[in-house]
Amino acid sequence: MALCLLGNLQARTITVVGDDNYPPYLFKDASGNTVGYIADLWALWEQQTGVRVNLVATSWGDAQQQLLNGQADVIEMIFRTPEREDAYSFSQPYERVNANIYTLDGIVGISSPRELSGFVVGVQKGDACIAKLNAAGVGGLQTYDGYRQMISDTLAKKIKIFCMDEYPADYYLYLMDADKHIRKAFSFYFDDFRRAVRKRRCCINPI
């Protein structure tokens, strides 16, 4: 991971932020520790460079706000979208991710965005899925700070449909014993994980 930050890494500590509910990449374990592939990667990078990494896993909306407010240097696992181009400088992609539409069992006939009209659709705050749904003409979105609450509200029938990336969906649906009651309706889109920094502050070299 070749990374150029703050004058060629003259800073001896950098703060990296990311989504705290994105297993297996970045999430909190039962003891509240930040774990996952991303945590392991930055720990290795810290050892190799001697630059201390303050890894902060928080809600996705807060992670983006911290970067844009100057409280963090790098954000992890972000999709490159037209709406973000003015605010972020992006790395090269490093992982392809699918985002799907999920429905409560018993909701049938949902196979494309056009069938979502009239439904309230759950989305995570700050998720690229919001812009994708808006572009497809889907309104009536209900935002959540995290994926677990979205699934809980679906099980409680407060909402019946949500958009979620496949990796955390597979994990949380199984963990919460919700895979018996919630199913994938269709694949909505795919995109690539990147790292990003604030525009015109610093740069990220290809990985």
TORKOL-42499 format. One record per residue: x, y, z of N, C-alpha, C in turn; residue in one letter; residue number from 1. Coordinates in nm, 3 decimals. Example, Ala and Ser with C-alpha at 12.3 -4.5 7.8 and 13.67 -1.06 7.14 Angstrom:
BEGIN
REC       npx       npy       npz      capx      capy      capz       cpx       cpy       cpz   residuo   num
REC     1.319    -0.569     0.780     1.230    -0.450     0.780     1.320    -0.330     0.780         a     1
REC     1.285    -0.225     0.708     1.367    -0.106     0.714     1.290     0.003     0.787         s     2
This chain:
BEGIN
REC       npx       npy       npz      capx      capy      capz       cpx       cpy       cpz   residuo   num
REC     0.085    -0.119     0.000     0.000     0.000     0.000     0.088     0.123     0.000         m     1
REC     0.109     0.183    -0.117     0.189     0.305    -0.126     0.100     0.424    -0.099         a     2
REC     0.132     0.502     0.002     0.043     0.609     0.046     0.122     0.737     0.065         l     3
REC     0.077     0.846     0.006     0.141     0.976     0.022     0.050     1.066     0.103         c     4
REC     0.096     1.109     0.218     0.011     1.187     0.308     0.088     1.303     0.368         l     5
REC     0.027     1.418     0.371     0.079     1.530     0.448     0.228     1.551     0.428         l     6
REC     0.265     1.580     0.304     0.405     1.607     0.276     0.492     1.483     0.287         g     7
REC     0.454     1.382     0.213     0.532     1.258     0.211     0.557     1.198     0.349         n     8
REC     0.447     1.188     0.424     0.450     1.119     0.553     0.547     1.183     0.653         l     9
REC     0.553     1.315     0.655     0.635     1.381     0.756     0.566     1.374     0.892         q    10
REC     0.434     1.360     0.890     0.363     1.338     1.015     0.397     1.198     1.067         a    11
REC     0.413     1.186     1.197     0.447     1.056     1.254     0.324     0.981     1.304         r    12
REC     0.209     1.045     1.296     0.083     0.979     1.329    -0.022     1.022     1.228         t    13
REC    -0.099     0.927     1.177    -0.211     0.960     1.091    -0.337     0.896     1.149         i    14
REC    -0.450     0.959     1.122    -0.579     0.905     1.165    -0.654     0.852     1.044         t    15
REC    -0.694     0.727     1.053    -0.769     0.660     0.947    -0.908     0.628     1.001         v    16
REC    -1.010     0.663     0.927    -1.148     0.637     0.970    -1.215     0.540     0.875         v    17
REC    -1.314     0.469     0.927    -1.390     0.375     0.845    -1.518     0.334     0.914         g    18
REC    -1.599     0.262     0.840    -1.728     0.212     0.888    -1.707     0.105     0.996         d    19
REC    -1.777     0.118     1.108    -1.756     0.023     1.218    -1.848    -0.098     1.213         d    20
REC    -1.926    -0.111     1.106    -2.014    -0.229     1.097    -2.007    -0.292     0.958         n    21
REC    -1.882    -0.318     0.917    -1.860    -0.374     0.784    -1.774    -0.500     0.791         y    22
REC    -1.824    -0.605     0.857    -1.749    -0.731     0.860    -1.744    -0.794     0.720         p    23
REC    -1.637    -0.863     0.686    -1.519    -0.892     0.769    -1.408    -0.788     0.759         p    24
REC    -1.436    -0.676     0.694    -1.331    -0.577     0.668    -1.301    -0.489     0.789         y    25
REC    -1.405    -0.435     0.852    -1.383    -0.347     0.967    -1.510    -0.348     1.052         l    26
REC    -1.493    -0.387     1.179    -1.608    -0.392     1.268    -1.560    -0.405     1.412         f    27
REC    -1.654    -0.396     1.506    -1.623    -0.410     1.647    -1.657    -0.552     1.693         k    28
REC    -1.564    -0.614     1.766    -1.593    -0.747     1.817    -1.676    -0.736     1.945         d    29
REC    -1.703    -0.850     2.008    -1.791    -0.852     2.126    -1.735    -0.770     2.242         a    30
REC    -1.604    -0.748     2.242    -1.541    -0.670     2.350    -1.524    -0.523     2.312         s    31
REC    -1.570    -0.487     2.195    -1.560    -0.348     2.151    -1.430    -0.314     2.082         g    32
REC    -1.348    -0.416     2.053    -1.222    -0.392     1.983    -1.246    -0.378     1.833         n    33
REC    -1.169    -0.291     1.769    -1.178    -0.274     1.624    -1.097    -0.383     1.556         t    34
REC    -1.163    -0.464     1.475    -1.099    -0.580     1.412    -1.138    -0.587     1.265         v    35
REC    -1.075    -0.681     1.194    -1.109    -0.704     1.053    -0.987    -0.690     0.964         g    36
REC    -1.007    -0.718     0.835    -0.898    -0.713     0.738    -0.831    -0.576     0.736         y    37
REC    -0.911    -0.470     0.742    -0.856    -0.335     0.734    -0.771    -0.303     0.857         i    38
REC    -0.815    -0.347     0.974    -0.737    -0.327     1.096    -0.603    -0.400     1.085         a    39
REC    -0.604    -0.521     1.033    -0.481    -0.597     1.018    -0.386    -0.531     0.918         d    40
REC    -0.443    -0.481     0.809    -0.362    -0.418     0.706    -0.292    -0.293     0.759         l    41
REC    -0.365    -0.208     0.831    -0.304    -0.084     0.882    -0.204    -0.113     0.994         w    42
REC    -0.226    -0.218     1.070    -0.129    -0.257     1.172     0.003    -0.298     1.105         a    43
REC    -0.006    -0.370     0.994     0.113    -0.411     0.920     0.182    -0.289     0.858         l    44
REC     0.103    -0.200     0.801     0.159    -0.077     0.742     0.231     0.007     0.847         w    45
REC     0.175     0.014     0.966     0.236     0.087     1.076     0.372     0.027     1.112         e    46
REC     0.379    -0.107     1.116     0.505    -0.174     1.146     0.609    -0.148     1.039         q    47
REC     0.569    -0.147     0.915     0.663    -0.132     0.804     0.712     0.010     0.786         q    48
REC     0.629     0.109     0.819     0.665     0.250     0.795     0.714     0.322     0.920         t    49
REC     0.676     0.273     1.038     0.709     0.344     1.160     0.617     0.460     1.189         g    50
REC     0.518     0.481     1.104     0.419     0.587     1.124     0.302     0.530     1.202         v    51
REC     0.270     0.593     1.314     0.162     0.541     1.398     0.027     0.567     1.331         r    52
REC    -0.059     0.466     1.335    -0.192     0.476     1.276    -0.297     0.475     1.387         v    53
REC    -0.374     0.581     1.392    -0.488     0.587     1.483    -0.611     0.547     1.402         n    54
REC    -0.652     0.422     1.414    -0.764     0.370     1.336    -0.894     0.390     1.413         l    55
REC    -0.984     0.465     1.356    -1.111     0.498     1.420    -1.225     0.435     1.340         v    56
REC    -1.294     0.341     1.400    -1.411     0.279     1.337    -1.535     0.340     1.400         a    57
REC    -1.619     0.401     1.318    -1.737     0.471     1.367    -1.849     0.455     1.265         t    58
REC    -1.960     0.520     1.286    -2.068     0.510     1.188    -2.021     0.570     1.056         s    59
REC    -2.076     0.520     0.946    -2.028     0.561     0.815    -2.048     0.710     0.790         w    60
REC    -2.160     0.762     0.834    -2.184     0.905     0.819    -2.083     0.987     0.897         g    61
REC    -2.053     0.947     1.020    -1.956     1.018     1.103    -1.815     1.007     1.046         d    62
REC    -1.781     0.890     0.990    -1.648     0.872     0.933    -1.624     0.974     0.820         a    63
REC    -1.722     0.990     0.733    -1.707     1.085     0.624    -1.697     1.228     0.675         q    64
REC    -1.777     1.260     0.777    -1.775     1.394     0.833    -1.642     1.425     0.900         q    65
REC    -1.585     1.327     0.969    -1.455     1.347     1.034    -1.346     1.377     0.933         q    66
REC    -1.348     1.307     0.821    -1.247     1.334     0.718    -1.264     1.475     0.662         l    67
REC    -1.386     1.510     0.627    -1.411     1.639     0.564    -1.390     1.755     0.662         l    68
REC    -1.404     1.729     0.792    -1.380     1.832     0.893    -1.233     1.845     0.931         n    69
REC    -1.149     1.759     0.877    -1.007     1.764     0.908    -0.968     1.688     1.033         g    70
REC    -1.060     1.609     1.088    -1.028     1.530     1.207    -0.959     1.398     1.173         q    71
REC    -0.957     1.362     1.046    -0.893     1.238     1.000    -0.817     1.267     0.872         a    72
REC    -0.722     1.181     0.842    -0.639     1.197     0.723    -0.682     1.110     0.607         d    73
REC    -0.732     0.991     0.636    -0.768     0.893     0.533    -0.900     0.828     0.571         v    74
REC    -0.984     0.803     0.471    -1.105     0.724     0.494    -1.093     0.595     0.415         i    75
REC    -1.138     0.486     0.476    -1.130     0.353     0.417    -1.263     0.310     0.356         e    76
REC    -1.253     0.219     0.258    -1.368     0.145     0.203    -1.475     0.238     0.148         m    77
REC    -1.432     0.336     0.069    -1.527     0.432     0.014    -1.540     0.410    -0.136         i    78
REC    -1.661     0.422    -0.188    -1.686     0.413    -0.330    -1.662     0.550    -0.394         f    79
REC    -1.611     0.547    -0.514    -1.593     0.671    -0.591    -1.723     0.700    -0.666         r    80
REC    -1.787     0.810    -0.634    -1.913     0.847    -0.699    -1.902     0.991    -0.750         t    81
REC    -1.984     1.028    -0.848    -1.981     1.166    -0.898    -2.005     1.269    -0.788         p    82
REC    -2.091     1.235    -0.692    -2.123     1.328    -0.584    -2.004     1.355    -0.492         e    83
REC    -1.907     1.263    -0.489    -1.792     1.275    -0.398    -1.668     1.332    -0.466         r    84
REC    -1.671     1.350    -0.597    -1.551     1.390    -0.670    -1.496     1.524    -0.624         e    85
REC    -1.582     1.620    -0.590    -1.535     1.753    -0.552    -1.472     1.756    -0.414         d    86
REC    -1.502     1.657    -0.331    -1.457     1.661    -0.191    -1.341     1.567    -0.163         a    87
REC    -1.323     1.463    -0.246    -1.226     1.358    -0.215    -1.127     1.338    -0.329         y    88
REC    -1.006     1.296    -0.292    -0.910     1.239    -0.387    -0.901     1.090    -0.355         s    89
REC    -0.915     1.007    -0.458    -0.930     0.864    -0.438    -0.805     0.785    -0.478         f    90
REC    -0.787     0.672    -0.410    -0.683     0.577    -0.448    -0.733     0.493    -0.564         s    91
REC    -0.646     0.405    -0.612    -0.689     0.303    -0.706    -0.780     0.204    -0.632         q    92
REC    -0.870     0.135    -0.703    -0.959     0.039    -0.637    -0.883    -0.082    -0.585         p    93
REC    -0.934    -0.142    -0.478    -0.867    -0.261    -0.426    -0.961    -0.376    -0.395         y    94
REC    -1.091    -0.358    -0.403    -1.184    -0.470    -0.381    -1.320    -0.437    -0.443         e    95
REC    -1.375    -0.532    -0.518    -1.508    -0.513    -0.577    -1.615    -0.562    -0.480         r    96
REC    -1.721    -0.484    -0.469    -1.827    -0.511    -0.371    -1.963    -0.504    -0.440         v    97
REC    -2.050    -0.598    -0.407    -2.188    -0.597    -0.458    -2.280    -0.534    -0.355         n    98
REC    -2.375    -0.455    -0.403    -2.481    -0.402    -0.318    -2.614    -0.457    -0.368         a    99
REC    -2.695    -0.504    -0.274    -2.820    -0.572    -0.311    -2.940    -0.507    -0.244         n   100
REC    -3.056    -0.537    -0.297    -3.183    -0.502    -0.234    -3.235    -0.627    -0.163         i   101
REC    -3.271    -0.611    -0.036    -3.322    -0.720     0.047    -3.466    -0.689     0.088         y   102
REC    -3.546    -0.794     0.097    -3.686    -0.776     0.134    -3.725    -0.872     0.246         t   103
REC    -3.823    -0.831     0.322    -3.883    -0.918     0.421    -3.953    -1.032     0.349         l   104
REC    -3.940    -1.152     0.403    -4.003    -1.268     0.342    -4.153    -1.245     0.325         d   105
REC    -4.203    -1.277     0.209    -4.344    -1.254     0.179    -4.367    -1.139     0.084         g   106
REC    -4.265    -1.051     0.072    -4.273    -0.943    -0.027    -4.222    -0.999    -0.159         i   107
REC    -4.309    -1.009    -0.257    -4.272    -1.072    -0.384    -4.283    -0.970    -0.497         v   108
REC    -4.224    -1.005    -0.610    -4.235    -0.920    -0.729    -4.138    -0.805    -0.732         g   109
REC    -4.035    -0.806    -0.643    -3.935    -0.700    -0.641    -3.811    -0.753    -0.713         i   110
REC    -3.791    -0.708    -0.837    -3.678    -0.759    -0.915    -3.595    -0.647    -0.978         s   111
REC    -3.636    -0.522    -0.960    -3.563    -0.409    -1.015    -3.605    -0.283    -0.939         s   112
REC    -3.533    -0.173    -0.954    -3.568    -0.050    -0.882    -3.709     0.000    -0.909         p   113
REC    -3.762    -0.024    -1.026    -3.895     0.029    -1.057    -4.004    -0.031    -0.968         r   114
REC    -3.981    -0.152    -0.914    -4.081    -0.212    -0.825    -4.072    -0.158    -0.682         e   115
REC    -3.975    -0.072    -0.654    -3.959    -0.018    -0.519    -4.050     0.103    -0.494         l   116
REC    -4.114     0.152    -0.598    -4.203     0.267    -0.584    -4.314     0.237    -0.483         s   117
REC    -4.335     0.328    -0.389    -4.438     0.311    -0.288    -4.390     0.248    -0.160         g   118
REC    -4.269     0.191    -0.161    -4.211     0.131    -0.040    -4.114     0.228     0.027         f   119
REC    -4.104     0.218     0.157    -3.997     0.283     0.231    -3.875     0.190     0.224         v   120
REC    -3.762     0.243     0.180    -3.641     0.162     0.162    -3.537     0.208     0.264         v   121
REC    -3.488     0.115     0.344    -3.385     0.145     0.443    -3.248     0.157     0.379         g   122
REC    -3.173     0.258     0.420    -3.036     0.279     0.371    -2.949     0.327     0.487         v   123
REC    -2.822     0.300     0.479    -2.729     0.351     0.580    -2.693     0.496     0.547         q   124
REC    -2.688     0.579     0.649    -2.653     0.719     0.631    -2.517     0.732     0.563         k   125
REC    -2.512     0.813     0.457    -2.388     0.834     0.384    -2.355     0.730     0.281         g   126
REC    -2.440     0.628     0.265    -2.413     0.517     0.173    -2.430     0.562     0.028         d   127
REC    -2.345     0.510    -0.060    -2.358     0.538    -0.203    -2.490     0.488    -0.258         a   128
REC    -2.553     0.394    -0.188    -2.683     0.341    -0.232    -2.789     0.450    -0.240         c   129
REC    -2.775     0.553    -0.157    -2.874     0.662    -0.157    -2.877     0.730    -0.293         i   130
REC    -2.758     0.766    -0.344    -2.751     0.833    -0.474    -2.797     0.740    -0.585         a   131
REC    -2.763     0.612    -0.574    -2.804     0.516    -0.677    -2.956     0.502    -0.681         k   132
REC    -3.018     0.496    -0.563    -3.164     0.486    -0.558    -3.231     0.613    -0.610         l   133
REC    -3.176     0.727    -0.570    -3.232     0.854    -0.619    -3.222     0.862    -0.771         n   134
REC    -3.107     0.819    -0.826    -3.089     0.823    -0.971    -3.187     0.730    -1.043         a   135
REC    -3.230     0.624    -0.973    -3.327     0.530    -1.031    -3.471     0.575    -1.007         a   136
REC    -3.487     0.694    -0.946    -3.621     0.747    -0.924    -3.689     0.693    -0.801         g   137
REC    -3.611     0.636    -0.708    -3.668     0.579    -0.586    -3.660     0.683    -0.474         v   138
REC    -3.774     0.718    -0.417    -3.778     0.809    -0.303    -3.819     0.732    -0.179         g   139
REC    -3.859     0.805    -0.077    -3.907     0.739     0.044    -3.802     0.660     0.117         g   140
REC    -3.681     0.715     0.129    -3.572     0.643     0.194    -3.571     0.670     0.345         l   141
REC    -3.542     0.567     0.420    -3.527     0.577     0.566    -3.381     0.553     0.600         q   142
REC    -3.314     0.653     0.657    -3.171     0.638     0.685    -3.146     0.584     0.825         t   143
REC    -3.039     0.506     0.835    -2.996     0.445     0.961    -2.847     0.471     0.982         y   144
REC    -2.808     0.475     1.108    -2.666     0.492     1.140    -2.586     0.364     1.116         d   145
REC    -2.653     0.248     1.124    -2.582     0.122     1.107    -2.670     0.014     1.050         g   146
REC    -2.607    -0.093     1.005    -2.678    -0.202     0.940    -2.763    -0.284     1.037         y   147
REC    -2.715    -0.303     1.159    -2.789    -0.390     1.251    -2.927    -0.334     1.283         r   148
REC    -2.936    -0.203     1.303    -3.065    -0.143     1.333    -3.159    -0.154     1.213         q   149
REC    -3.101    -0.145     1.095    -3.182    -0.160     0.974    -3.244    -0.299     0.967         m   150
REC    -3.165    -0.400     0.997    -3.215    -0.537     0.997    -3.317    -0.557     1.108         i   151
REC    -3.289    -0.503     1.226    -3.383    -0.514     1.339    -3.518    -0.454     1.305         s   152
REC    -3.517    -0.337     1.240    -3.643    -0.273     1.203    -3.716    -0.350     1.095         d   153
REC    -3.642    -0.419     1.009    -3.707    -0.502     0.908    -3.774    -0.623     0.974         t   154
REC    -3.705    -0.685     1.069    -3.765    -0.796     1.141    -3.888    -0.754     1.219         l   155
REC    -3.886    -0.628     1.268    -4.001    -0.574     1.342    -4.108    -0.518     1.248         a   156
REC    -4.085    -0.528     1.117    -4.178    -0.485     1.012    -4.200    -0.334     1.013         k   157
REC    -4.101    -0.258     1.065    -4.108    -0.113     1.055    -4.073    -0.067     0.914         k   158
REC    -3.983    -0.141     0.850    -3.959    -0.129     0.707    -3.962    -0.271     0.650         i   159
REC    -3.974    -0.282     0.520    -3.981    -0.415     0.460    -3.875    -0.439     0.353         k   160
REC    -3.803    -0.331     0.319    -3.702    -0.340     0.213    -3.583    -0.255     0.255         i   161
REC    -3.461    -0.303     0.222    -3.343    -0.220     0.245    -3.236    -0.250     0.142         f   162
REC    -3.144    -0.157     0.130    -3.027    -0.171     0.044    -2.905    -0.191     0.133         c   163
REC    -2.822    -0.291     0.101    -2.706    -0.320     0.184    -2.599    -0.389     0.101         m   164
REC    -2.473    -0.359     0.131    -2.363    -0.430     0.066    -2.365    -0.577     0.109         d   165
REC    -2.322    -0.663     0.019    -2.340    -0.806     0.038    -2.259    -0.864     0.154         e   166
REC    -2.135    -0.818     0.170    -2.050    -0.875     0.276    -2.111    -0.856     0.415         y   167
REC    -2.143    -0.734     0.456    -2.204    -0.719     0.589    -2.343    -0.780     0.596         p   168
REC    -2.417    -0.780     0.486    -2.550    -0.841     0.488    -2.540    -0.990     0.520         a   169
REC    -2.451    -1.060     0.452    -2.435    -1.204     0.479    -2.400    -1.228     0.626         d   170
REC    -2.312    -1.145     0.680    -2.266    -1.162     0.818    -2.379    -1.135     0.917         y   171
REC    -2.443    -1.019     0.905    -2.542    -0.980     1.006    -2.672    -1.060     0.995         y   172
REC    -2.711    -1.096     0.874    -2.833    -1.176     0.861    -2.815    -1.312     0.929         l   173
REC    -2.697    -1.369     0.915    -2.670    -1.497     0.983    -2.657    -1.476     1.133         y   174
REC    -2.581    -1.374     1.174    -2.557    -1.349     1.316    -2.687    -1.324     1.391         l   175
REC    -2.778    -1.251     1.330    -2.904    -1.211     1.395    -3.016    -1.311     1.368         m   176
REC    -2.981    -1.425     1.307    -3.080    -1.528     1.273    -3.193    -1.470     1.190         d   177
REC    -3.155    -1.377     1.101    -3.254    -1.308     1.018    -3.260    -1.362     0.877         a   178
REC    -3.166    -1.452     0.843    -3.163    -1.504     0.707    -3.284    -1.592     0.676         d   179
REC    -3.357    -1.632     0.779    -3.479    -1.710     0.758    -3.598    -1.621     0.723         k   180
REC    -3.583    -1.492     0.749    -3.697    -1.400     0.733    -3.672    -1.288     0.632         h   181
REC    -3.547    -1.270     0.594    -3.511    -1.165     0.499    -3.432    -1.229     0.386         i   182
REC    -3.465    -1.192     0.264    -3.398    -1.254     0.149    -3.349    -1.148     0.052         r   183
REC    -3.251    -1.187    -0.026    -3.203    -1.099    -0.133    -3.306    -1.097    -0.245         k   184
REC    -3.349    -0.977    -0.284    -3.446    -0.963    -0.392    -3.376    -0.955    -0.528         a   185
REC    -3.273    -0.870    -0.536    -3.196    -0.860    -0.660    -3.064    -0.788    -0.634         f   186
REC    -2.968    -0.811    -0.723    -2.842    -0.738    -0.719    -2.865    -0.600    -0.778         s   187
REC    -2.831    -0.497    -0.701    -2.860    -0.361    -0.743    -2.745    -0.301    -0.824         f   188
REC    -2.625    -0.303    -0.770    -2.509    -0.250    -0.842    -2.382    -0.304    -0.776         y   189
REC    -2.269    -0.283    -0.840    -2.141    -0.315    -0.777    -2.048    -0.195    -0.792         f   190
REC    -1.952    -0.187    -0.701    -1.853    -0.079    -0.705    -1.726    -0.130    -0.637         d   191
REC    -1.626    -0.042    -0.631    -1.495    -0.082    -0.580    -1.457    -0.002    -0.456         d   192
REC    -1.406    -0.073    -0.357    -1.347    -0.006    -0.241    -1.225     0.074    -0.285         f   193
REC    -1.212     0.193    -0.228    -1.094     0.276    -0.243    -1.064     0.340    -0.108         r   194
REC    -0.947     0.398    -0.098    -0.916     0.489     0.012    -0.926     0.631    -0.042         r   195
REC    -0.950     0.726     0.045    -0.960     0.864    -0.002    -0.911     0.961     0.104         a   196
REC    -0.872     1.078     0.057    -0.835     1.190     0.144    -0.912     1.311     0.097         v   197
REC    -0.905     1.419     0.175    -0.971     1.542     0.133    -0.905     1.598     0.009         r   198
REC    -0.984     1.651    -0.081    -0.934     1.708    -0.206    -0.836     1.820    -0.178         k   199
REC    -0.727     1.820    -0.253    -0.627     1.925    -0.254    -0.548     1.936    -0.124         r   200
REC    -0.567     1.842    -0.032    -0.487     1.843     0.091    -0.364     1.754     0.077         r   201
REC    -0.383     1.636     0.021    -0.273     1.541     0.007    -0.311     1.443    -0.103         c   202
REC    -0.232     1.341    -0.116    -0.256     1.251    -0.229    -0.241     1.106    -0.186         c   203
REC    -0.299     1.019    -0.268    -0.285     0.875    -0.248    -0.232     0.813    -0.376         i   204
REC    -0.123     0.744    -0.366    -0.065     0.676    -0.482    -0.134     0.543    -0.507         n   205
REC    -0.121     0.489    -0.627    -0.183     0.359    -0.657    -0.133     0.252    -0.560         p   206
REC    -0.221     0.161    -0.527    -0.191     0.051    -0.435    -0.139    -0.066    -0.516         i   207
